Amino acid sequence: MFRRSERLEETTPGGRDARSQERETFLPTREGRLSVESIFMRGVATGGIVGLATAAGAAMGAQDVAGWVIGLSISLGTVLLAAVLWSSRRL
């Protein structure tokens, strides 16, 4: 959907090569990681989704929201976040 321009400036204002700066990210590319590390990262991210859903469900339960509304909203939110996570090309 979004493609980077084929033409890159040779240097950035800081004087570094634009191509090397483009590769400097917090996480290495999927090909540059071990499969165990990739599986671990997805597990941690999935655990974070479960934690967020648990906290949201507890907050809604404390406000005396109907159980079916809690279940529906938490399950839809979890499925949506998991779909975004698992379709990510970085993890």
N, C-alpha and C positions, 0 to 999 in steps of 0.2 A: 504494500500500500504506500508506504513512505520510503522513498529511495534517496540515498545520498547522492549528491552531485559527483559525477566522475572526476571532475576537475577540482583538485585541492590546491590551496595556496601552498607554496613551497615552505614558507616559514610562518610562524605565528608571531604576534607582537612580542612575546617573551623570547623569541629567537630560536625556539625549538622547532623541530620538523613537525609539520601538521599530521603526517601519517603516524609518527610515533606517539604523539599526544592522543590521537584517536584511539589507539590501542590501550592506553593507560586507564583502566577501569578498576573498580573495587574487586570485581570478580573476574577471573580469567574466562575466556570463551569455553563453551562446553567441550570442544575438542581438546582444550588444554588441561582439562581436569581428569582426575581418575574417576571411574564409574562409582566407586565407593563414596567419594566425596560428593558427587552429584546426588546420589541417593540420600546421603546424610542431609544435604542442604534442603532437598525436597521434604524430607521427614520433619526437619525443624520448622520449615515454613508451614507445613500442614498442621503441626502441633500449635503453631501460632494462630492459625485459623480456628482451631478447636478451642483454644483459650479465649479468643475474642468472642466466639459464639457462646461459650459458657458464661462469660462476664455479662454479655448482653441479655442472655436468658435470666440470669440471676437478678439483674436490674429490673427487667420487665416483671419478674415474679414478685419482687419487692413492692411494685406499684399496683399489685392486684390485677394484672392483665389476665384475661382468659387464657387458659392453657392451650387451646387450639390456635390462638393468635401467636402465642410465644413459639409453639412448635412450627407453625407455618413460616413465620418471619425468620426464625433462626435457621431452619432447613434451607429456605430459599437463599438467604445470605451466604450460608456455608457453601452451597453448591455453586453459586456465582463466584465467590472468591477462589474456590478450588479450581474451577474452570479457568480462571485467569491465571492462576499459579501454574497449573499443569500445561497450559498452552504457551507459557513463557519460553522464549528461546534462550534466555540467560541461565535458567536453572536446570 
